[in-house]
Amino acid sequence: MVTAVLIAAGLALLAGGGELLVRGSSQLAERYGVSPLVIGLTVVAFGTSAPELAVSLQSVSAGATDLAIGNIIGSNIFNVLLILGASALIAPLVVSRRVVWIEVPIVVGISGLAWVFSADGRVTRAEGLILLLLVAVYTGWLLRSSGAESTADQDGGDIRRVHAGWSSLAAAAGLLLLLLGARWLVQGAVALASAMGISDSVIGLTILAAGTSLPEVAASVVATLRGHRDMAVGNVLGSNIFNLTIILGTTAIAAGGLSVPEGVVTFDVVIMVAVAVACLPIFITGHLIARWEGGLFLAYYVAYVVYLVLDATTHDTLPHFRDAMVFFALPLTAVTLLVLMTRTLLATRRAGGGPAQPAR
């Protein structure tokens, strides 16, 4: 009963917190001339990634490093496949050229770097420091390049400060509700999973990752419903960047080096990198994520979770499921995306550089 109450209360707080955070952040963006994309990549992304940081540090302090690394990797997979997928089903997400040519390659590059760092089964303290330095450079460059300086004239300063104060208060209140809601939801979900006898690795990669990513779900879905689609995409990409830099870096430093299970290195980290790479051809086809592409993302997340459950329970159908994915579903998707990307690039060239719009 207590578990059900925690889960229900957590979901309610996440819904309200997502609304307040997106509303306050978007108002601040409009008042200070910062684009919703940049707000999504910084303020919203960092704020909604806070549960991952808290849970990962708590897991390390308790000696449960499998939960920490599973939470980070699983959250990145969840963010792209489920959050972008669900948001695109609500409304096709228009993707700016900047995201296609800057943010997505950054996500791919940092994902690859995390793979290299973890290849020996351990992310060291020095490697964690490198990740923190990289995010500091990225954030500084992002704010400078966004023209974050106020575009307002000085005459309306007093009125602007009053309005900005209320917007900041709404964003802060939304963030607090998100953090509290995520905490209650994770507590309830982990208690439920433990009662069902699910292993730590599966909890970290699925339930814990999904629970700590629910602030991103709430923020991105609300942003999509309110028409701030750049913020929805920016939130996901920014969260993935922060997960692999601030959270992985801080956790590795706090733990004096973070151990990464061999199975996570050879499978889950590879999936994370593949998901990041898959964003590029999907984003580039007409510079939007169409509804069918969102459905594809969701289907692959379901397949990923099913694989984890079958693997954890050593189910007899695991080899057949794996063969179906490796030899049919994945190659078919790769060929489809390659054909679509080629057609889009050819159509763009014929049109003289304007992006072609695919069917929605």
C-alpha positions in Angstrom: 0.0 0.0 0.0 2.8 2.4 1.0 4.6 1.6 -2.3 1.5 2.3 -4.4 1.0 5.7 -2.6 4.7 6.7 -3.2 4.4 5.9 -6.9 1.1 7.7 -7.3 2.4 10.8 -5.4 5.6 10.8 -7.3 3.8 10.8 -10.6 1.5 13.6 -9.5 4.4 15.8 -8.4 6.3 15.1 -11.6 3.3 16.3 -13.7 3.0 19.5 -11.8 6.7 20.1 -11.5 7.2 19.6 -15.3 4.5 22.2 -16.0 6.0 24.8 -13.6 9.6 24.2 -14.8 8.8 24.5 -18.5 6.6 27.5 -18.0 9.1 29.4 -15.9 12.1 28.5 -18.1 10.3 29.4 -21.3 9.3 32.8 -19.8 12.9 33.5 -18.7 14.0 32.5 -22.2 11.6 35.0 -23.9 12.5 37.8 -21.5 16.2 37.5 -21.8 16.5 36.7 -25.5 17.7 33.1 -24.9 16.3 30.5 -27.3 14.1 27.7 -25.8 16.7 25.3 -27.3 19.5 26.7 -25.2 17.3 26.8 -22.1 16.5 23.1 -22.7 20.1 22.3 -23.2 21.2 24.0 -20.0 18.7 25.0 -17.2 16.1 22.3 -17.9 18.5 19.6 -18.8 20.7 20.1 -15.8 17.8 20.5 -13.4 16.0 17.3 -14.6 19.3 15.4 -14.4 19.7 16.2 -10.7 17.9 13.0 -9.6 20.4 10.9 -11.6 23.2 12.6 -9.7 21.6 12.2 -6.3 20.8 8.5 -6.9 24.2 7.7 -8.4 26.1 9.3 -5.5 23.8 7.6 -3.0 24.4 4.3 -4.7 28.2 4.7 -4.6 28.1 5.6 -0.9 26.1 2.5 -0.2 28.6 0.4 -2.2 26.1 -0.4 -5.0 28.2 0.7 -8.0 26.2 -1.5 -10.4 23.1 0.7 -9.6 25.1 3.9 -10.2 26.5 2.9 -13.6 23.3 1.2 -14.7 21.3 4.4 -13.8 23.6 6.6 -15.9 23.7 4.3 -19.0 20.1 3.3 -18.7 18.9 6.9 -18.4 20.7 7.9 -21.6 19.0 5.1 -23.5 15.7 5.9 -21.9 16.0 9.6 -22.7 16.4 9.1 -26.5 14.2 6.1 -27.1 11.3 6.7 -24.8 11.2 10.4 -24.2 11.9 11.6 -27.7 9.7 8.7 -29.0 6.7 9.7 -26.8 7.2 13.4 -27.5 7.3 12.8 -31.3 4.1 10.7 -31.1 2.3 13.7 -29.4 3.6 16.1 -32.1 6.4 15.8 -34.7 9.5 17.4 -33.3 11.1 20.0 -35.5 14.9 19.7 -35.1 17.1 22.8 -35.8 20.1 22.6 -38.0 22.2 23.5 -34.9 21.1 20.4 -33.1 21.8 18.2 -36.1 25.3 19.5 -36.7 26.4 20.4 -33.2 24.5 18.8 -30.3 24.0 15.4 -31.8 27.7 15.0 -32.7 28.6 16.1 -29.2 26.3 13.5 -27.7 27.8 10.9 -30.0 31.4 12.0 -29.2 30.9 12.0 -25.4 29.1 8.6 -25.6 32.1 7.2 -27.5 34.5 8.7 -25.0 32.5 7.1 -22.1 32.8 3.8 -23.9 36.6 4.2 -24.3 36.9 5.1 -20.6 34.9 2.2 -19.5 36.4 -0.4 -21.8 38.9 -1.6 -19.2 36.1 -2.1 -16.7 36.7 1.1 -14.7 36.2 4.9 -15.1 39.1 6.4 -13.1 39.2 9.6 -11.1 41.3 11.3 -13.7 38.9 10.3 -16.4 36.0 11.7 -14.3 37.9 15.0 -14.0 38.3 15.1 -17.8 34.5 14.7 -18.2 33.9 17.6 -15.8 36.3 19.8 -17.7 34.6 19.0 -21.0 31.2 19.9 -19.7 32.5 23.2 -18.3 34.0 24.1 -21.7 30.8 23.1 -23.5 28.5 25.0 -21.1 30.6 28.2 -21.3 30.7 28.0 -25.1 27.0 27.4 -25.3 26.1 30.4 -23.2 28.5 32.7 -25.1 27.3 31.5 -28.5 23.6 31.8 -27.6 23.7 35.6 -27.1 22.6 35.0 -23.6 23.1 38.7 -22.7 19.8 40.5 -22.2 18.4 42.1 -25.3 16.2 44.3 -23.3 16.8 48.1 -23.0 17.4 49.5 -19.6 14.1 51.4 -19.4 12.0 48.4 -18.7 14.5 47.0 -16.1 12.3 47.2 -13.0 9.3 45.6 -14.7 11.5 42.9 -16.2 13.1 42.1 -12.8 9.6 41.6 -11.3 8.5 39.3 -14.1 11.8 37.5 -14.1 11.4 37.0 -10.3 8.1 35.2 -10.7 9.3 33.1 -13.6 12.4 32.1 -11.7 10.3 31.2 -8.7 8.0 29.1 -10.9 11.0 27.3 -12.4 12.6 26.7 -9.0 9.3 25.4 -7.5 8.9 23.1 -10.5 12.4 21.7 -10.1 11.8 21.0 -6.4 8.6 19.2 -7.2 10.4 17.2 -9.9 13.1 16.2 -7.5 10.7 15.2 -4.7 8.4 13.4 -7.1 11.3 11.5 -8.7 12.6 10.5 -5.2 9.2 9.1 -4.1 8.7 7.3 -7.4 12.1 5.7 -7.3 11.7 4.6 -3.7 8.4 3.0 -4.5 9.6 1.4 -7.7 12.8 0.0 -6.1 10.8 -1.4 -3.2 8.5 -3.1 -5.7 11.3 -4.5 -7.7 13.2 -5.8 -4.7 10.0 -7.5 -3.5 9.8 -9.2 -6.9 13.4 -10.4 -6.7 14.8 -8.4 -9.6 18.6 -8.0 -9.6 20.5 -4.8 -9.0 21.7 -4.5 -12.6 18.2 -4.8 -14.0 16.9 -2.3 -11.5 19.6 0.2 -12.4 19.2 -0.1 -16.1 15.4 -0.1 -16.2 13.3 0.9 -13.1 15.9 3.2 -11.6 16.9 4.7 -14.9 13.3 5.3 -15.8 12.4 6.7 -12.4 15.2 9.2 -12.3 14.5 10.2 -16.0 10.8 10.9 -15.3 11.6 14.6 -14.7 12.9 14.6 -18.3 9.7 12.9 -19.4 7.5 15.4 -17.7 9.5 18.4 -18.9 9.8 17.2 -22.5 6.1 16.1 -22.8 4.9 19.4 -21.2 7.2 21.4 -23.5 5.9 19.5 -26.5 2.3 20.1 -25.5 3.0 23.8 -25.0 4.6 24.1 -28.4 8.2 24.5 -27.1 9.5 21.6 -29.2 13.1 22.9 -29.3 13.1 22.8 -25.5 11.9 19.1 -25.6 14.7 18.0 -27.9 17.3 20.2 -26.1 16.2 18.8 -22.7 16.9 15.2 -23.9 20.2 16.0 -25.6 21.4 18.2 -22.8 20.5 15.6 -20.1 22.5 13.0 -22.0 25.5 15.3 -22.1 25.2 16.1 -18.4 24.7 12.4 -17.5 27.9 11.4 -19.1 30.0 14.3 -18.0 28.7 15.8 -14.7 27.1 12.7 -13.2 29.6 10.1 -14.5 32.5 12.4 -13.8 31.4 13.4 -10.2 30.5 9.8 -9.4 33.8 8.5 -10.6 35.7 11.1 -8.5 33.6 10.5 -5.4 34.1 6.8 -5.6 37.8 7.0 -6.3 37.1 5.2 -9.6 33.9 3.6 -10.8 33.8 -0.1 -11.6 31.8 -1.0 -14.8 30.6 -4.6 -15.1 31.8 -6.4 -18.2 28.3 -7.1 -19.4 27.4 -3.4 -19.2 30.6 -2.5 -21.3 30.0 -5.1 -24.0 26.2 -4.6 -24.3 24.5 -1.7 -22.6 27.2 0.9 -23.3 27.3 -0.3 -27.0 23.5 0.2 -27.1 23.9 3.7 -25.7 26.4 4.7 -28.3 24.3 3.1 -31.1 21.2 5.0 -30.0 23.2 8.3 -30.0 24.5 7.5 -33.5 21.0 6.6 -34.7 19.8 10.2 -33.9 21.9 11.7 -36.7 20.1 10.0 -39.7 16.7 10.3 -38.0 17.2 14.0 -37.2 18.6 14.8 -40.6 15.6 13.5 -42.6 13.7 16.7 -43.0 15.0 18.1 -39.7 12.2 16.7 -37.7 11.3 13.5 -35.8 8.2 12.3 -37.4 5.5 10.3 -35.6 6.6 7.0 -37.2 10.2 7.6 -36.1 8.9 8.3 -32.5 7.1 5.0 -32.7 10.3 3.3 -33.9 12.1 4.7 -30.9 9.5 3.4 -28.5 9.4 0.0 -30.1 13.2 -0.4 -29.7 13.0 0.7 -26.1 10.4 -2.0 -25.4 12.7 -4.5 -27.2 15.7 -3.4 -25.1 13.8 -3.9 -21.8 12.4 -7.3 -23.0 16.0 -8.4 -23.8 17.2 -7.3 -20.3 14.4 -9.2 -18.6 15.0 -12.3 -20.7 18.7 -12.2 -20.1 18.3 -11.6 -16.3 15.9 -14.6 -16.0 17.9 -16.8 -18.5 14.7 -17.4 -20.4 14.7 -20.1 -23.1 13.4 -17.6 -25.7 16.4 -15.3 -25.3 18.4 -16.8 -28.2 15.5 -16.5 -30.6 14.7 -13.0 -29.6 18.3 -11.9 -30.0 18.5 -13.5 -33.4 15.3 -11.8 -34.5 16.7 -8.4 -33.4 20.2 -8.8 -34.8 19.4 -10.4 -38.1 16.1 -8.8 -39.0 14.9 -5.8 -37.0 18.2 -3.9 -36.7 19.3 -4.4 -40.4 15.9 -3.5 -41.7 15.8 -0.3 -39.6 19.4 0.6 -40.7 18.6 0.1 -44.4 15.3 2.1 -44.0 17.1 5.1 -42.4 19.9 5.0 -44.9 17.4 5.1 -47.8 15.5 8.0 -46.2 18.7 9.9 -45.4 19.9 9.5 -49.0 16.6 10.6 -50.4 16.5 13.6 -48.1 20.0 14.7 -49.1 19.3 14.3 -52.8 16.0 16.2 -52.5 17.8 19.0 -50.5 20.5 19.2 -53.2 17.9 19.4 -56.0 15.9 22.1 -54.0 19.1 24.2 -53.6 19.7 23.6 -49.9 16.2 23.8 -48.3 15.4 20.8 -46.2 12.9 18.3 -47.6 9.9 17.6 -45.4 9.1 13.9 -45.0 5.6 12.5 -44.5 4.4 12.8 -40.9 
